[in-house]
Amino acid sequence: MTVVPSTRRSKWNLISKRLKRDKWLYLLITPGLLYFLVFKYAPMWGILLAFKNYQPFLGFMKSDWVGLDHFNMFFQNIEFGMLLRNTLVLSLYSLVFSFPAPILLALLLNEVRISWYKRSIQTLVYVPHFISMVIVASLTYILLTTEGGTINEFIYQLTGEKISFLTDPEWFRPLIIIQTIWKECGWGTVIFLAALAGVDVEQYEAAIMDGANRWKQTWHITLPSIRSTIVILLILRMGNVLDNGFEQIFLMMNALNREVAEVFDTYVYTVGITQGAFSYSTAVGLFKAVIGVTLVLGSNWLAKKFGQAGLY
């Protein structure tokens, strides 16, 4: 008969007691756990598709193993440079403009002392988050099209000329960033307002006694108090550097701005769905995922080097 060491037995007893004590809490997390198991972890088996020459009539298991051929083909593709440049530039714009926007909005809302006015502003800036990107693209078209667009008609009345916002490649990236800020900025403030609610009020009172104005209070008290939240969200954002959002880019892209609009997300759709290159598109998606994980781990390591808590 196998004898279980006392330390192992005590460990299992402790786990059993915790499971009995907190059984309802563990039951509460079951739906979320099942979601990640079914929709996040189980599909990872499909990663093998990137290393096979998948043929539907042969099936997944009988398709030929080709190793890294699809990755080599992707890196040697003449469009790889364009895709990488467009994706990184859009991500850089997003980090510079879209990421700080919720922080600035939360700081501004935090200064509002009239409660009903503050709640009204919060509601107004939250609403766009619940609007479909299809509607956002449609509104953009209605406002900016040269064929009767509201803003273009106003510009025409002032200058006598119309601007091709929707087809000019130089306007594509600014439009994407403006759409993103308008749609997601208000929702992003939820996290930062929650973090600001935890700032000790006594620190502000002490700063006032020392003669600090509102700007100095924000710089020396408010921002340091929410620094950890900012760092964690920045680390998570780094994992999406190669993710620009398929739906938004696809809806705003056309034949005239494709040279700056085509990114990895739309490329995967084009070669994978419309052209049927399932293995090749899986390789492209896996490349994105590996880069994302690497950036998250690197950002987390760098954050710890600078004394921040990081993700783990």
Stockholm file with secondary structure:
# STOCKHOLM 1.0

chainA/1-312         MTVVPSTRRSKWNLISKRLKRDKWLYLLITPGLLYFLVFKYAPMWGILLAFKNYQPFLGFMKSDWVGLDHFNMFFQNIEFGMLLRNTLVLSLYSLVFSFPAPILLALLLNEVRISWYKRSIQTLVYVPHFISMVIVASLTYILLTTEGGTINEFIYQLTGEKISFLTDPEWFRPLIIIQTIWKECGWGTVIFLAALAGVDVEQYEAAIMDGANRWKQTWHITLPSIRSTIVILLILRMGNVLDNGFEQIFLMMNALNREVAEVFDTYVYTVGITQGAFSYSTAVGLFKAVIGVTLVLGSNWLAKKFGQAGLY
#=GR chainA/1-312 SS CCCCCHHHHHHHHHHHHHHHHTHHHHHHHHHHHHHHIIIIIGGGGGGGGGGEECCTTTCTTTSEECTTHHHHHHHHSTTHHHHHHHHHHHHHHIIIIITHHHHHHHHHHHTCCCHHHHHHHHHHHHGGGGSCHHHHHHHHHHHHCTTTCHHHHHHHHHHSCCCCTTTCHHHHHHHHHHHHHHHHHHHHHHHHHHHHHTSCHHHHHHHHHTTCCHHHHIIIIIHHHTHHHHHHHHHHHHTTTTCCCHHHHHHHCCTTTHHHHCCHHHHHHIIIIISCCHHHHHHHHHHHHHHHHHHHHHHHHHHHHTTCCCCC
#=GC SS_cons         CCCCCHHHHHHHHHHHHHHHHTHHHHHHHHHHHHHHIIIIIGGGGGGGGGGEECCTTTCTTTSEECTTHHHHHHHHSTTHHHHHHHHHHHHHHIIIIITHHHHHHHHHHHTCCCHHHHHHHHHHHHGGGGSCHHHHHHHHHHHHCTTTCHHHHHHHHHHSCCCCTTTCHHHHHHHHHHHHHHHHHHHHHHHHHHHHHTSCHHHHHHHHHTTCCHHHHIIIIIHHHTHHHHHHHHHHHHTTTTCCCHHHHHHHCCTTTHHHHCCHHHHHHIIIIISCCHHHHHHHHHHHHHHHHHHHHHHHHHHHHTTCCCCC
//
